[in-house]
Amino acid sequence: MFKSVSKPLPELKDWKYFVDQWGVAWAAFDRDGESQNSLGRRPFEELMEIVQNVEQGARKREIRGLVISSAKPRGFIVGADIREFEDLATQIDVIDKLRPVNALFERIERLPVPVVAAINGFCLGGGLELALACHYRIATRDPGTRLGFPEVKLGIFPGFNGTARSIRQAGALSGMQAMLTGRMMSASAARAAGFVDQLVESRGTLLWAARKAVLRKRKSKPAGYAMASLTMWPIRGLLANRMRQETKKKVREDHYPAPFRLIDLFERHGGNEEAMKAAETRAFAPLMVSDQSRNLRRVFRLSELLKGQAPKTFGWRPQRVHVVGAGTMGADIAGWCVVSGMEVTLQDISPEQIEKGIAGQGKLLARKFKTSAQRNAAKARLIADPNGEGLDRADVVIEAIVENLEIKQKVLTEIEGKIKSDALLATNTSSLQIEDIAKGLPDPGRLIGLHFFNPVALMPLVEVVRGASSREDEIKRGAAFVTAIDKFPLITKSVPGFLVNRVLTPYMFGAMHRLEKGEDKERIDEAARTFGMPMGPIELADSVGLDVCAHVAKILGYPSEDSKLERLVAEGKLGKKTGEGFYVWKKGKIEKSDKAFDKAAMERLGRELVEPMIVEAQKSLDEHVVETTDLVDAGLIFGTGFAPFRGGPLHYKASEAGSATACAAAE
C-alpha cells in the first residue's frame, strides 16, 4: 500500500519492516510457517531489532513514528507461544524469560515518536499487552476482531506488565473484569472500555488510519479521574473484596488460584503503576510453574487436538441443516446451527412442538446477537418445516427424535430416499449403536452418529460416532460439520454409551449406590465439587433427567430395579425439568441446606467418587473406543467437565502414580 524508501532489516523471518516516504516505519508481524501470529523468542528478538532501528531513525529525524500490524489476513496476535512455556521449570526460569520482554515493551512505550497498534482479528493475551504498550490503538469493526486476556483460563494472568497498563487505560473495573473473566470483547466493546482508541470499518482503511494517527501524533488518554479514583485506598480495598467474593461464586481458590492472586496484586499495588509492574512478575512466576497451570495448558493443547480431528482441507462447506425432531435436543441443535450462520429447517410431526422449539431459542439468539437486525436475520434462518420440504436441499440431516431404536430406524428409512446424494446423514443418539440404527437403510455406510450434549449451547463437545459400516469420508464430514458450528469433534467407536456416557455412568451410579446405602446426597455432591467437578453426580443426574439416566443405565447394563432412581421415575419426579427429583428445584436451582463438611474428608471422598470413572476411562482406551490417552482425557474434560486443572482422568491417574512413586522413593 505504501512505498518503501528504506532497506529492509536483514534476516527478519517473522516480521516485515520498512520505512515509507512519509517517514512512517511499518512492522507487520507474519510469523514464519504459522497460520497465526504468536509471540515467542525469535519474534521478540526481531521486534527488538525493529525498535532499535526506529530509535536510531527517530534520533536522526528520519522516522516520524511506528505502526505495528499483522500481515496475516485474519489475526493480529493470538498471544504468547505457549509451546515455549514448557521449557520453564522454575520460578527463576520464568522471571528470566519475562525480564527482556518487559524491557522491550517498556522501550516501545518510551519511544520518542508515536507508536500505533493497527488491530484486525484476534488480539489476545500477549498481543493485547503489546498493543497496550503502544501509544495509540486502532481496531477494525470486523466481527472477527476480538480482544481479551484469556490467560486466566491457562492458570495465569497477564505477565508482560499488562495488568498495570490495563488498569491505566481502562480503569480498575473494566481492566480487572477483562483479566478475571478471560472473555473476549468485540472491537466496539473494547473501545467503550478504553482498550482501543479508534475504530475503522475495515482492514482496507486500517493502515491509512494508522498512518494518519502517526503523522498527527495521536496519543491515547488514560482512564478518567472517576475510574482512576477506584485505585485509591480505601476504595481499592473495598473493590478488591467485592471482586474476591464474586470470583468465589464461580471457582475455588485451591483449584484456580490465578484470579485470586491477580486480585491480591491489584489490592496491594493497583494505585501505583510502577509498583504493580514490578510485583506482577513476582506474583506471575509461581503460577506459571504450578500444576494447575501446567494442566490447564494441557487442556488448551487437547482442545487443539480435537479440532485436528476434522480434516484441514476437505472442499465441503455445509450451509443448510435439516433437523428431524423439535424436542429440547433437536430444537437446541437447530438453534445452535443458526447461531453458527447456517439455515435450518426444523421438522416434527407436531406443528405445535416445532413452534415451541423455535420459541425456545429466543434467549440464545438474544444472547448471541446484540442488534435487532442481527436477531431478525437469525430468526429468518430458523424455518418451521412440518412436511420436511427442506430435506432435499440440506447439506446435513440430523435425526434427533426419541431414543427408541425402532422409531429411529423407521424415520431414517423414510428420509434417506429424500435427501441429496452428498448430504451428511446423522443420528443424535446418546447410547444406541449406529450399526443397529442403520439396519434396513439402503446404504447403511452413510449413517454416522452425532452425539450432542445437553445443554447444546454450553457443552463444547460432540461425539462423532463411527458405526461398524460407516464410511470414513462420512466420519470426516461429520467432524468438519462439528468444527463448522464451533464445537470440538471427538471421533469414537460405536459401543454402548460411546466414550462419555460409558465413562460417566459408573461414576454416577457409584454415587447413587452410596445414596441407596444412606449417604447424604449433599455430602456426595460437595465431595465431587471439592475434587473439581463442575457439579456433583446426584445434582448432575437431576439436571440430565432421571428418566434419561434410567434409560442409559438399562442400555449399559446397570441394574436399577427397586432403586430410588426407579421409584422417582415412576412417580414422575424426573429432576430439574419437573421441579423435583433427588433434590427439590426452585427457579432452576436446587434447594440446599447449610450443612458444612470437613474438607479433608471431602477430598478423600472426592477421589473415591471419581475412581470408577478413571477405571472405565482406562478400559475405553484399552478397547480403542478412542485411539489415544489424550483423546480420552479431552473427551471427558469437554464432555463431562472432569476437573480441567487436573488435566483429564488418565493424566490425573498417571500424575498420582508418579507422586506416590516419588514419595516412596523419598521414604
Buried (B, 14 or more C-beta within 10 A) or exposed (E): EBEEEBEEBEEBEBBBBBBBEEBBBBBBBBBEEBEBBBBBEBBBEBBBBBBEBBBEBBEEEBBBBBBBBBBBEBBBBBBBBBEEBEEBEEBEBBBEBBEEBBEBBEBBBEBEBBBBBBBBBBBBBBBBBBBBBBBBBBBBBBEBBBBBBBBBBBBBBBBBBBBBBBBBBBBBBBBBBBBBBBBBBBBBBBBEBBBBBBBBEEBEEBBEBBBBBBBEEBEBEBBEEEBBEBBEEEEBBEBBEEBBEEBEEEBBEEBBBBBBBBBBBBBBBBBEBEBBBBBBBEBBBBBBBBEBBBBBBBBBEBBEBBBEBBBEEEEBEBEBBBBBBBBBBBBBBBBBBBBBEBBBBBBBEEEEBBBBBBEBBEEBBEEBBEEEEEBEBBBEBBBBBBEBEBBEBBBBBBBBBEBEBEEBBEBBBEBBEBBBEEBBBBBBBBBBBBBBBBEEBEEBBBBBBBBBBBEBBEBEBBBBBBBEBBBEBBBBBBBBBBBBBEBBBBBBBBBBBBBBBBBBBBBBBBBBBBBBEEBBBBBBBBBBBBBBBEBBBBBBBBBBBBBBBBBBBEBBEBEBEEBBBBEBBEEEBBBBBBBBBBBEBEEEEBEEEEEEBEEEEBBBBBBBBBBBBBBBBBEBBEEEBBEEBBBBBBBBBBBBBBBBBBBBBBBBBEBEEEEEEEEEEEE
